[in-house]
Amino acid sequence: MYFRKFIIAISFVTLTCSSFAQLYKLDSLKSVIDTAKGQEKVKTLNRLAWRYAFNQFDSALKYVEWSLKLSREYNYDSLGLEGLNIKGILYDIQGETDSAEFYFLKTYHLSIEKEIFTYERFSINNLGMMYWRRGDFNQALEFFFKALKYSDKFNKQAFKSVVLSNIGLIYQEMKQFGKAFEYHKKAINLRKELDLVDELPTSYNNLGICYKNLQNIDSAIICYNLAADYAKISSNKSQESTAYSNLGVLYFEKGDYLVAKNYLLEALEIDKSEQKAVMVNHLNLSGVYFALKEYQQGIKQGLIAKELLERDKNFGLGLNTYKFLALNYAATGNNELSLKYHARWEELSDSTFSEANARAISKLEVEYETEKKEKELLKERADNERLAKEKALAEIRVYNRNKWIVGISGLSLIVILSALALGQRKRRKMQAEKDAAIIEEREKGIKAVFDAQEEERQRIAKDLHDGVGQQISAVKIHLQGFKKETAAKFPDGNSEIDNIVEMISETGNDIRNISHQMMPRALTELGLVAALEDMLEKSFKYHNIEYSFENHGLENRLPDHVEIGLYRIAQELINNILKHAGASKVDVQLMKTKSHCILIVQDDGKGLGDKDKSDGIGMMNISNRLRTLKGELNMESDTGAGTTATIRVALT
């Protein structure tokens, strides 16, 4: 029997927003905005953004953008970092991990630059939490160990206890329970020392899980009971329920089914607020009732777990719901439903039963069917002792024949379903391979077109600069020489010659500008950052538009095709802003992470309609370039609220 354990982690939210612990009414906060000034107004905007973070993303983003604008305008460095941190959390809540990573890293770098160490450690912890949720445990541990150093450096012991607990939880997920035990124990000792009673239930539940996996069952039981006791003291029903649920699982695995049942029922009685926990408790009860041979109760609990599971769609967490339903139905003789739920379990676990497994299930069904029939036969014999021995033997023969018919029929059905499933899988795989080959050829074609375009741009730029440009320069020099030679003879013609020289100079400048636009020298010689700076300066030089450009992690050059592609995409986006957006401010941000390069272009213009987001040659060119770069584009825009384009390109 397999039970999924819950690992309950403390969210980064409680760390980054401790200043918002007091509850604020939305109406009172909104009223403060109209009268507040300076730092108080920025603080209020951050509080409003936080209040809307979990249910109204657009409103939260609007308030934090307003806060950041004021912070930049009046140099409120600390409040600006708070706003950036909140913005990262907003994107993390939405599952946009690239944007979240960008703002957390930005908070981290700026906090170091401005020596505001509170947000340095907060951003480090948030990055650790984000990589943890991605499943990148090594990267998460790297940031959490950095957070430990900062907690020691600035003597932030409560924060340190949280980081120790998070490290222990990551080692749990990595199945390194010895190391996990070490960090959970340190967290418990520190929390006791600081009298952080509210945090102890979680720590003792996690320590119990470590003891259990280290085969120290008695110590695990002690830890779970301590977790329940501390949860009662701090009125933490969730952790109290978790402790009883853990005890139920432990006693089930020991074979003490009645004790396991009582603990699981107690866990359900205490807290029904967390749907996943409730689902798992019903699932585990289904297995316990199966072991107690109370099959109808097992079916009842399994159906409740199934309803919650399918509502949440988290099949990995409660997959065994279908397995226990199949076993309980098989034990009651309902082979049709047993096979149905067994097939569903098989489908979701992405595997098919082997012939040996099919025989084992068939044998299990027959054994439970036999046990039921034998009980009926014994009762019948007790009530009918006068029946002849021959009649009893005849009944047994009929029963055995029916038993084999049922077993063979069930086995045949499972074999047929397995063969159909394998065939379907094979067809899907072949189609996927065919589609992938078509897409690959299409992408090669698009890449070849862009490569050819860039080569032609380079050739034309070189011809313009080295050929036509040089010829025009030569004409200008000869004309100036001619002017000197004829100055004495034709004094009245000098002004006309000067006009011609000026026209030739302007033509030469235009040719050089066209040459540089087709293939900027800054891009080929200095790299993407210098090329973007040059392009932005020239693009906005004669427009009443304020712009800013920030970059992080671009100390080394990117591959040529990535630099050219990102430059052309940025060029297309800036041209669209100049032509259509009606913007007064443009922010461009470029960042390199471990595996991606991210470009964000944001304006405060009139925004895009739904049609503008996908139509047009410009957007088609951007999409095609991103396809060759294996990149992604995300456009966020509302009418009158500006546009944010986020480009994410893989570097590996």
C-alpha positions as CSV (number, residue, x, y, z in Angstrom):
1,M,0.0,0.0,0.0
2,Y,1.3,3.4,-0.9
3,F,0.3,6.6,0.9
4,R,1.3,10.1,-0.3
5,K,2.8,12.2,2.5
6,F,2.1,15.9,2.9
7,I,5.0,18.3,3.2
8,I,3.6,21.7,4.4
9,A,6.0,24.5,3.7
10,I,5.9,28.1,5.1
11,S,5.1,30.4,2.2
12,F,7.4,33.2,1.2
13,V,4.5,35.6,1.5
14,T,4.7,35.7,5.3
15,L,8.3,36.6,5.1
16,T,8.2,39.3,2.5
17,C,5.2,41.1,3.8
18,S,5.5,41.1,7.6
19,S,4.9,44.8,7.5
20,F,1.3,44.0,6.3
21,A,0.5,41.8,9.3
22,Q,-2.2,44.3,10.5
23,L,-5.5,43.9,8.6
24,Y,-6.5,47.0,6.6
25,K,-9.9,47.6,5.3
26,L,-9.9,48.3,1.6
27,D,-12.2,51.3,1.8
28,S,-10.0,53.0,4.4
29,L,-6.9,52.3,2.4
30,K,-8.4,53.7,-0.8
31,S,-9.5,56.8,1.1
32,V,-5.9,57.3,2.3
33,I,-4.6,57.5,-1.3
34,D,-6.5,60.8,-2.0
35,T,-5.0,62.6,1.0
36,A,-1.6,60.8,1.6
37,K,1.6,62.3,0.3
38,G,5.2,61.2,-0.1
39,Q,6.2,57.9,1.6
40,E,2.9,57.4,3.2
41,K,1.2,57.3,-0.1
42,V,3.7,54.8,-1.5
43,K,3.2,52.6,1.6
44,T,-0.5,52.7,1.1
45,L,-0.3,51.7,-2.5
46,N,1.9,48.7,-1.6
47,R,-0.6,47.6,1.0
48,L,-3.4,47.8,-1.5
49,A,-1.4,45.8,-4.0
50,W,-0.9,43.2,-1.4
51,R,-4.6,43.0,-0.4
52,Y,-5.6,42.4,-4.1
53,A,-2.7,40.0,-4.8
54,F,-4.5,36.7,-4.4
55,N,-7.9,37.6,-6.1
56,Q,-7.5,40.6,-8.4
57,F,-4.2,40.5,-10.2
58,D,-4.9,43.5,-12.5
59,S,-5.8,45.8,-9.6
60,A,-2.8,44.6,-7.6
61,L,-0.5,45.2,-10.6
62,K,-2.0,48.7,-11.1
63,Y,-1.3,49.8,-7.5
64,V,2.2,48.4,-7.4
65,E,3.1,50.1,-10.7
66,W,1.8,53.4,-9.3
67,S,3.9,52.8,-6.2
68,L,7.1,52.1,-8.2
69,K,6.6,55.2,-10.3
70,L,6.4,57.4,-7.2
71,S,9.4,55.5,-5.7
72,R,11.5,56.2,-8.7
73,E,10.4,59.8,-8.9
74,Y,11.2,60.7,-5.3
75,N,14.1,58.2,-4.7
76,Y,12.2,56.1,-2.0
77,D,14.8,53.3,-2.3
78,S,13.4,51.0,0.4
79,L,9.8,51.4,-0.6
80,G,10.8,50.9,-4.2
81,L,12.5,47.6,-3.3
82,E,9.3,46.6,-1.4
83,G,7.3,47.3,-4.5
84,L,9.6,45.3,-6.8
85,N,9.4,42.4,-4.3
86,I,5.6,42.5,-4.3
87,K,5.6,42.6,-8.1
88,G,7.7,39.5,-8.2
89,I,5.3,37.8,-5.8
90,L,2.3,38.8,-8.0
91,Y,3.8,37.1,-11.0
92,D,4.8,34.1,-9.0
93,I,1.2,33.7,-7.8
94,Q,0.1,33.8,-11.4
95,G,2.6,31.1,-12.3
96,E,4.6,33.5,-14.6
97,T,7.9,32.3,-13.1
98,D,10.2,34.1,-15.6
99,S,8.8,37.5,-14.8
100,A,8.8,36.6,-11.0
101,E,12.5,35.5,-11.3
102,F,13.3,38.8,-13.1
103,Y,11.8,41.0,-10.4
104,F,13.3,38.9,-7.5
105,L,16.7,39.1,-9.1
106,K,16.2,42.9,-9.7
107,T,15.3,43.3,-6.0
108,Y,18.4,41.3,-5.1
109,H,20.9,43.3,-7.2
110,L,19.4,46.7,-6.3
111,S,19.4,45.8,-2.5
112,I,23.1,45.0,-2.7
113,E,23.8,48.2,-4.8
114,K,21.9,50.4,-2.3
115,E,22.9,48.4,0.8
116,I,19.4,47.7,1.9
117,F,20.0,44.3,3.3
118,T,16.4,43.5,4.5
119,Y,15.2,43.1,1.0
120,E,18.4,41.3,0.0
121,R,17.6,38.4,2.3
122,F,13.9,38.5,1.4
123,S,14.7,38.3,-2.3
124,I,17.1,35.5,-1.7
125,N,14.5,33.5,0.2
126,N,11.9,34.2,-2.5
127,L,14.2,33.0,-5.2
128,G,14.8,29.8,-3.1
129,M,11.0,29.3,-2.8
130,M,10.5,29.8,-6.5
131,Y,13.2,27.4,-7.6
132,W,11.8,24.9,-5.1
133,R,8.3,25.0,-6.6
134,R,10.0,24.5,-10.1
135,G,11.6,21.3,-8.8
136,D,15.1,22.8,-9.1
137,F,16.3,21.7,-5.7
138,N,20.0,22.4,-6.1
139,Q,19.3,26.0,-7.2
140,A,16.8,26.4,-4.3
141,L,19.3,25.1,-1.8
142,E,22.0,27.5,-3.1
143,F,19.7,30.5,-2.3
144,F,18.6,29.2,1.0
145,F,22.1,28.7,2.2
146,K,22.8,32.3,1.2
147,A,19.8,33.3,3.2
148,L,21.3,31.5,6.2
149,K,24.5,33.5,6.0
150,Y,22.5,36.8,5.9
151,S,20.4,35.7,8.9
152,D,23.5,35.1,10.9
153,K,25.2,38.3,9.7
154,F,22.3,40.5,10.8
155,N,21.1,38.3,13.7
156,K,17.6,37.6,12.2
157,Q,16.9,34.5,14.2
158,A,13.2,34.1,13.5
159,F,14.0,34.4,9.8
160,K,16.8,31.8,10.2
161,S,14.4,29.3,11.8
162,V,12.2,29.5,8.6
163,V,15.1,29.1,6.3
164,L,16.4,26.0,8.3
165,S,12.9,24.5,8.0
166,N,12.8,25.1,4.3
167,I,16.2,23.5,3.8
168,G,14.9,20.4,5.7
169,L,11.8,20.2,3.6
170,I,13.9,20.3,0.4
171,Y,16.1,17.4,1.6
172,Q,12.8,15.6,2.4
173,E,11.7,15.9,-1.2
174,M,15.2,14.7,-2.3
175,K,14.7,11.6,0.0
176,Q,17.8,12.6,2.0
177,F,16.1,12.1,5.3
178,G,19.2,12.1,7.4
179,K,20.1,15.7,6.3
180,A,16.4,16.7,6.5
181,F,16.4,15.5,10.1
182,E,19.4,17.6,10.9
183,Y,17.9,20.9,9.7
184,H,14.4,20.2,11.2
185,K,16.1,19.6,14.5
186,K,18.0,22.9,14.3
187,A,14.8,24.7,13.4
188,I,13.0,23.2,16.4
189,N,15.7,24.1,18.9
190,L,15.8,27.7,17.6
191,R,12.1,28.1,17.7
192,K,12.0,26.8,21.2
193,E,14.7,29.2,22.2
194,L,12.7,32.1,20.6
195,D,9.4,30.9,22.0
196,L,7.9,30.6,18.5
197,V,5.2,28.2,19.7
198,D,3.0,28.7,16.6
199,E,5.8,27.3,14.3
200,L,6.5,24.2,16.3
201,P,3.6,22.0,15.0
202,T,4.9,22.2,11.5
203,S,8.5,21.4,12.6
204,Y,7.4,18.4,14.7
205,N,5.3,17.0,11.9
206,N,8.2,17.2,9.5
207,L,10.6,15.7,12.0
208,G,8.2,12.8,12.5
209,I,8.2,12.2,8.7
210,C,12.0,12.0,8.9
211,Y,12.0,9.6,11.8
212,K,9.4,7.4,10.0
213,N,11.5,7.1,6.9
214,L,14.6,6.4,9.0
215,Q,12.7,3.4,10.5
216,N,12.5,5.0,14.0
217,I,8.8,4.4,14.4
218,D,8.6,5.1,18.2
219,S,10.3,8.5,17.8
220,A,8.0,9.4,14.9
221,I,4.9,8.7,17.1
222,I,6.3,11.0,19.8
223,C,6.9,13.8,17.2
224,Y,3.4,13.5,15.7
225,N,1.9,13.7,19.2
226,L,4.0,16.7,20.1
227,A,2.9,18.4,16.8
228,A,-0.7,17.8,17.8
229,D,-0.2,19.2,21.3
230,Y,1.5,22.3,20.1
231,A,-1.1,22.8,17.4
232,K,-3.8,22.7,20.1
233,I,-1.9,25.4,22.1
234,S,-1.6,27.7,19.1
235,S,-5.2,26.8,17.8
236,N,-3.6,25.5,14.5
237,K,-6.3,23.1,13.3
238,S,-4.6,22.4,10.0
239,Q,-1.4,21.2,11.7
240,E,-3.3,19.3,14.4
241,S,-5.3,17.5,11.6
242,T,-2.0,16.8,9.8
243,A,-0.5,15.2,12.9
244,Y,-3.4,12.8,13.3
245,S,-3.4,12.0,9.6
246,N,0.3,11.1,9.9
247,L,-0.4,9.0,12.9
248,G,-3.1,7.2,11.0
249,V,-0.8,6.4,8.1
250,L,1.9,5.2,10.5
251,Y,-0.4,2.8,12.4
252,F,-1.8,1.5,9.2
253,E,1.6,0.5,8.0
254,K,2.2,-1.1,11.4
255,G,-0.9,-3.2,10.9
256,D,-3.0,-1.5,13.7
257,Y,-5.9,-0.8,11.5
258,L,-8.5,0.2,14.2
259,V,-6.0,2.7,15.6
260,A,-5.3,4.0,12.1
261,K,-9.0,4.4,11.4
262,N,-9.6,6.4,14.6
263,Y,-6.7,8.8,13.9
264,L,-7.8,9.4,10.3
265,L,-11.4,10.0,11.4
266,E,-10.2,12.4,14.1
267,A,-8.1,14.3,11.4
268,L,-11.2,14.7,9.3
269,E,-13.3,15.9,12.2
270,I,-10.7,18.6,13.3
271,D,-10.2,20.4,9.9
272,K,-12.0,20.2,6.6
273,S,-10.8,23.5,5.2
274,E,-7.9,22.1,3.1
275,Q,-9.3,20.2,0.2
276,K,-6.2,18.2,-0.6
277,A,-5.7,17.1,3.0
278,V,-9.4,16.1,3.2
279,M,-9.1,14.1,0.0
280,V,-6.0,12.2,1.1
281,N,-7.6,11.4,4.5
282,H,-10.7,9.9,2.7
283,L,-8.3,8.0,0.4
284,N,-6.3,6.6,3.3
285,L,-9.6,5.6,5.0
286,S,-10.6,3.7,1.9
287,G,-7.4,1.6,2.2
288,V,-7.9,1.1,6.0
289,Y,-11.5,-0.1,5.5
290,F,-10.3,-2.5,2.8
291,A,-7.7,-3.9,5.2
292,L,-10.5,-4.2,7.9
293,K,-12.7,-6.0,5.3
294,E,-15.4,-3.3,5.7
295,Y,-15.7,-3.0,1.9
296,Q,-18.8,-0.8,1.7
297,Q,-17.2,1.8,4.0
298,G,-14.1,1.6,1.9
299,I,-16.2,2.3,-1.2
300,K,-17.9,5.2,0.5
301,Q,-14.7,6.8,1.5
302,G,-13.1,6.2,-1.9
303,L,-16.0,7.8,-3.7
304,I,-15.7,10.9,-1.6
305,A,-12.0,11.1,-2.3
306,K,-12.7,10.6,-6.0
307,E,-15.1,13.5,-6.1
308,L,-12.5,15.8,-4.4
309,L,-9.7,14.5,-6.6
310,E,-11.5,15.1,-9.9
311,R,-12.6,18.6,-8.7
312,D,-8.9,19.5,-8.0
313,K,-7.4,17.5,-11.0
314,N,-4.3,16.8,-8.9
315,F,-4.2,13.1,-9.9
316,G,-0.6,12.6,-8.9
317,L,-1.5,13.3,-5.3
318,G,-4.5,10.9,-5.0
319,L,-3.9,8.4,-7.8
320,N,-4.5,5.4,-5.4
321,T,-8.1,6.5,-5.0
322,Y,-8.9,4.5,-8.1
323,K,-6.8,1.6,-7.0
324,F,-8.6,1.3,-3.6
325,L,-12.0,1.6,-5.3
326,A,-11.1,-1.2,-7.6
327,L,-10.0,-3.4,-4.7
328,N,-13.0,-2.7,-2.6
329,Y,-15.4,-3.3,-5.5
330,A,-13.6,-6.5,-6.4
331,A,-14.0,-7.7,-2.8
332,T,-17.8,-7.1,-3.0
333,G,-18.1,-9.0,-6.2
334,N,-18.7,-6.0,-8.5
335,N,-16.3,-6.9,-11.2
336,E,-17.6,-4.3,-13.7
337,L,-16.8,-1.3,-11.4
338,S,-13.6,-2.9,-10.2
339,L,-12.4,-3.2,-13.8
340,K,-13.6,0.4,-14.5
341,Y,-11.6,1.9,-11.7
342,H,-8.6,-0.3,-12.3
343,A,-8.5,0.9,-15.9
344,R,-8.7,4.5,-14.7
345,W,-5.8,3.9,-12.3
346,E,-3.8,2.3,-15.0
347,E,-4.5,5.1,-17.5
348,L,-3.5,7.9,-15.0
349,S,-0.3,6.1,-13.9
350,D,0.7,6.0,-17.6
351,S,1.4,2.3,-17.7
352,T,-0.3,-0.9,-18.6
353,F,-0.5,-4.1,-16.6
354,S,1.8,-6.9,-17.5
355,E,0.4,-10.4,-17.9
356,A,1.8,-11.3,-14.5
357,N,0.1,-8.2,-12.9
358,A,-3.2,-9.1,-14.7
359,R,-3.0,-12.7,-13.3
360,A,-2.3,-11.3,-9.8
361,I,-5.4,-9.0,-9.9
362,S,-7.5,-11.8,-11.3
363,K,-6.2,-14.1,-8.6
364,L,-7.0,-11.5,-6.0
365,E,-10.5,-11.1,-7.3
366,V,-11.1,-14.8,-7.2
367,E,-9.7,-15.1,-3.7
368,Y,-12.1,-12.5,-2.4
369,E,-15.0,-14.1,-4.3
370,T,-14.0,-17.5,-2.9
371,E,-13.9,-16.2,0.6
372,K,-17.4,-14.8,0.3
373,K,-18.8,-17.9,-1.2
374,E,-17.1,-20.2,1.3
375,K,-18.7,-18.3,4.1
376,E,-22.1,-18.7,2.5
377,L,-21.4,-22.5,2.0
378,L,-20.4,-22.9,5.6
379,K,-23.6,-21.2,6.8
380,E,-25.6,-23.3,4.5
381,R,-24.0,-26.5,5.7
382,A,-24.6,-25.4,9.3
383,D,-28.3,-24.8,8.6
384,N,-28.6,-28.0,6.5
385,E,-26.6,-30.7,8.2
386,R,-29.0,-33.3,6.8
387,L,-28.0,-32.6,3.2
388,A,-26.2,-35.4,1.6
389,K,-22.4,-35.2,1.1
390,E,-22.8,-35.7,-2.7
391,K,-25.1,-32.7,-3.0
392,A,-22.5,-30.5,-1.2
393,L,-19.7,-31.7,-3.4
394,A,-21.8,-31.0,-6.5
395,E,-22.4,-27.5,-5.4
396,I,-18.7,-27.0,-4.8
397,R,-17.9,-28.2,-8.3
398,V,-20.5,-25.8,-9.8
399,Y,-19.0,-22.9,-7.7
400,N,-15.4,-23.7,-8.8
401,R,-16.5,-23.8,-12.5
402,N,-18.2,-20.4,-12.2
403,K,-15.1,-19.1,-10.4
404,W,-12.8,-20.0,-13.2
405,I,-15.2,-18.6,-15.8
406,V,-15.3,-15.3,-14.0
407,G,-11.5,-15.2,-13.6
408,I,-10.8,-16.1,-17.3
409,S,-13.4,-13.5,-18.5
410,G,-11.8,-10.8,-16.3
411,L,-8.3,-11.7,-17.5
412,S,-9.4,-11.7,-21.2
413,L,-11.1,-8.3,-20.8
414,I,-7.9,-6.8,-19.2
415,V,-5.7,-8.2,-21.9
416,I,-8.0,-6.7,-24.6
417,L,-8.1,-3.3,-22.9
418,S,-4.3,-3.3,-22.5
419,A,-3.7,-4.2,-26.2
420,L,-6.1,-1.4,-27.3
421,A,-4.3,1.1,-25.0
422,L,-0.9,0.1,-26.3
423,G,-2.1,0.5,-29.9
424,Q,-3.5,3.9,-29.2
425,R,-0.3,5.0,-27.5
426,K,1.8,3.8,-30.4
427,R,-0.4,5.7,-32.9
428,R,-0.2,8.9,-30.9
429,K,3.6,8.5,-30.7
430,M,3.9,8.1,-34.4
431,Q,1.7,11.1,-35.1
432,A,3.7,13.2,-32.6
433,E,6.9,12.2,-34.3
434,K,5.5,13.1,-37.7
435,D,4.2,16.5,-36.5
436,A,7.6,17.2,-34.9
437,A,9.4,16.4,-38.1
438,I,7.1,18.8,-40.1
439,I,7.6,21.5,-37.5
440,E,11.4,21.0,-37.5
441,E,11.5,21.4,-41.3
442,R,9.3,24.5,-41.2
443,E,11.5,26.0,-38.6
444,K,14.6,25.2,-40.6
445,G,13.0,27.0,-43.6
446,I,12.1,30.1,-41.6
447,K,15.7,30.2,-40.1
448,A,17.2,29.9,-43.6
449,V,15.0,32.9,-44.7
450,F,16.2,35.0,-41.7
451,D,19.8,33.9,-42.2
452,A,19.6,34.9,-45.8
453,Q,18.0,38.2,-44.9
454,E,20.8,39.0,-42.4
455,E,23.5,38.0,-44.9
456,E,21.8,40.3,-47.6
457,R,21.6,43.1,-45.0
458,Q,25.3,42.7,-44.3
459,R,26.2,42.7,-48.0
460,I,24.1,45.7,-48.8
461,A,25.3,47.6,-45.7
462,K,28.9,46.8,-46.7
463,D,28.3,47.8,-50.4
464,L,26.7,51.1,-49.3
465,H,29.4,51.9,-46.8
466,D,32.5,50.7,-48.8
467,G,31.2,51.3,-52.3
468,V,28.6,54.0,-52.8
469,G,29.7,55.8,-49.6
470,Q,33.3,55.9,-50.7
471,Q,32.4,57.0,-54.2
472,I,30.3,59.9,-52.8
473,S,33.2,60.9,-50.5
474,A,35.5,60.9,-53.6
475,V,33.1,63.1,-55.5
476,K,32.9,65.5,-52.6
477,I,36.7,65.7,-52.4
478,H,37.1,66.3,-56.2
479,L,34.4,68.9,-56.1
480,Q,36.1,70.8,-53.3
481,G,39.4,70.6,-55.3
482,F,37.6,71.9,-58.3
483,K,36.3,74.8,-56.3
484,K,39.8,75.8,-55.2
485,E,41.0,75.7,-58.8
486,T,38.2,77.8,-60.2
487,A,37.8,80.2,-57.3
488,A,39.9,82.9,-59.1
489,K,38.2,82.4,-62.4
490,F,34.6,82.0,-61.3
491,P,34.1,83.8,-58.0
492,D,30.4,83.8,-58.4
493,G,30.1,80.0,-58.8
494,N,31.5,79.2,-55.4
495,S,28.2,79.5,-53.5
496,E,26.5,77.1,-55.9
497,I,29.4,74.6,-55.5
498,D,29.1,74.9,-51.7
499,N,25.4,74.0,-52.1
500,I,26.3,70.9,-54.2
501,V,29.0,69.9,-51.6
502,E,26.4,70.2,-48.8
503,M,23.9,68.1,-50.7
504,I,26.6,65.4,-51.3
505,S,27.5,65.4,-47.6
506,E,23.9,64.9,-46.6
507,T,23.5,62.1,-49.1
508,G,26.6,60.5,-47.7
509,N,25.2,60.8,-44.1
510,D,21.9,59.2,-45.2
511,I,23.8,56.3,-46.8
512,R,25.8,55.8,-43.7
513,N,22.7,55.8,-41.6
514,I,20.9,53.3,-43.8
515,S,24.0,51.1,-43.7
516,H,24.1,51.2,-39.9
517,Q,20.4,50.5,-39.6
518,M,20.7,47.5,-41.8
519,M,23.6,46.1,-39.8
520,P,24.6,48.3,-36.8
521,R,28.3,48.4,-36.2
522,A,27.7,48.4,-32.4
523,L,25.9,45.0,-32.7
524,T,28.7,43.3,-34.5
525,E,31.6,44.9,-32.7
526,L,30.3,45.6,-29.1
527,G,27.3,43.3,-28.6
528,L,23.6,43.5,-27.9
529,V,23.6,45.9,-24.9
530,A,25.6,48.6,-26.8
531,A,23.5,48.1,-29.9
532,L,20.2,48.5,-28.0
533,E,21.5,51.6,-26.2
534,D,22.5,53.1,-29.6
535,M,19.2,52.1,-31.2
536,L,17.1,53.6,-28.3
537,E,19.0,56.8,-28.3
538,K,18.6,57.3,-32.0
539,S,14.9,56.2,-32.1
540,F,13.7,58.6,-29.4
541,K,16.1,61.4,-30.1
542,Y,13.5,63.5,-32.0
543,H,10.4,62.3,-30.1
544,N,8.9,63.6,-26.9
545,I,9.2,60.2,-25.3
546,E,11.1,59.5,-22.0
547,Y,12.8,56.1,-22.0
548,S,14.9,53.9,-19.7
549,F,17.1,50.9,-20.4
550,E,18.3,48.4,-17.7
551,N,20.3,45.2,-18.1
552,H,21.5,42.5,-15.7
553,G,23.9,39.6,-16.2
554,L,25.1,40.6,-19.7
555,E,28.8,40.8,-19.0
556,N,29.6,38.2,-21.7
557,R,28.4,38.2,-25.4
558,L,25.4,36.0,-26.4
559,P,25.5,33.7,-29.4
560,D,25.4,35.8,-32.7
561,H,22.0,34.5,-33.8
562,V,20.4,35.3,-30.4
563,E,21.9,38.8,-30.4
564,I,20.7,39.5,-34.0
565,G,17.2,38.0,-33.3
566,L,16.6,40.0,-30.1
567,Y,17.9,43.2,-31.7
568,R,15.5,42.9,-34.6
569,I,12.6,42.0,-32.3
570,A,13.4,45.1,-30.1
571,Q,13.7,47.2,-33.2
572,E,10.2,46.0,-34.4
573,L,8.6,46.7,-31.0
574,I,10.1,50.2,-30.7
575,N,9.0,51.0,-34.3
576,N,5.4,49.9,-33.4
577,I,5.5,52.1,-30.3
578,L,6.6,55.1,-32.3
579,K,4.0,54.6,-35.0
580,H,0.9,53.5,-33.0
581,A,1.2,53.6,-29.2
582,G,1.1,57.3,-28.5
583,A,3.3,56.7,-25.5
584,S,5.0,59.2,-23.2
585,K,7.3,56.7,-21.5
586,V,9.1,53.5,-22.5
587,D,11.0,51.1,-20.2
588,V,13.3,48.4,-21.8
589,Q,14.8,45.7,-19.6
590,L,17.2,43.0,-20.7
591,M,18.3,40.2,-18.3
592,K,20.3,36.9,-18.7
593,T,19.5,34.1,-16.3
594,K,21.2,30.7,-16.0
595,S,19.3,29.2,-19.0
596,H,17.4,32.1,-20.6
597,C,17.6,35.7,-21.9
598,I,14.6,37.8,-21.2
599,L,13.7,41.1,-22.9
600,I,10.8,43.3,-21.6
601,V,9.5,46.3,-23.5
602,Q,6.9,48.3,-21.7
603,D,5.1,51.5,-22.7
604,D,2.3,53.6,-21.2
605,G,0.5,54.2,-24.5
606,K,-3.1,53.5,-25.6
607,G,-2.6,49.7,-25.6
608,L,-3.5,47.0,-28.2
609,G,-6.8,45.6,-29.2
610,D,-7.2,41.8,-29.4
611,K,-6.7,41.9,-33.2
612,D,-3.5,44.1,-32.9
613,K,-1.9,41.5,-30.6
614,S,-1.7,38.9,-33.4
615,D,-2.2,40.6,-36.8
616,G,0.2,42.5,-38.8
617,I,3.5,41.9,-40.6
618,G,5.5,43.1,-37.6
619,M,4.0,40.6,-35.2
620,M,4.4,37.9,-37.8
621,N,8.1,38.7,-38.1
622,I,8.5,38.6,-34.4
623,S,6.7,35.3,-34.1
624,N,8.8,33.7,-36.9
625,R,12.1,34.9,-35.4
626,L,11.1,33.6,-31.9
627,R,10.2,30.2,-33.5
628,T,13.8,30.0,-34.9
629,L,15.2,31.0,-31.5
630,K,13.0,28.6,-29.6
631,G,11.6,31.6,-27.7
632,E,8.2,32.8,-26.4
633,L,6.3,36.1,-26.5
634,N,3.8,37.2,-24.0
635,M,1.8,40.4,-24.7
636,E,-0.1,42.1,-21.9
637,S,-2.2,45.0,-22.9
638,D,-5.5,46.8,-22.0
639,T,-7.0,49.7,-23.9
640,G,-5.6,52.9,-22.4
641,A,-3.3,51.1,-20.0
642,G,-0.2,50.6,-22.1
643,T,1.5,47.4,-23.4
644,T,4.1,45.1,-21.9
645,A,5.9,42.6,-24.3
646,T,8.0,39.9,-22.6
647,I,10.3,37.9,-24.8
648,R,12.0,34.8,-23.3
649,V,14.7,33.0,-25.4
650,A,16.4,29.7,-24.3
651,L,20.2,29.8,-24.3
652,T,20.8,26.0,-24.1
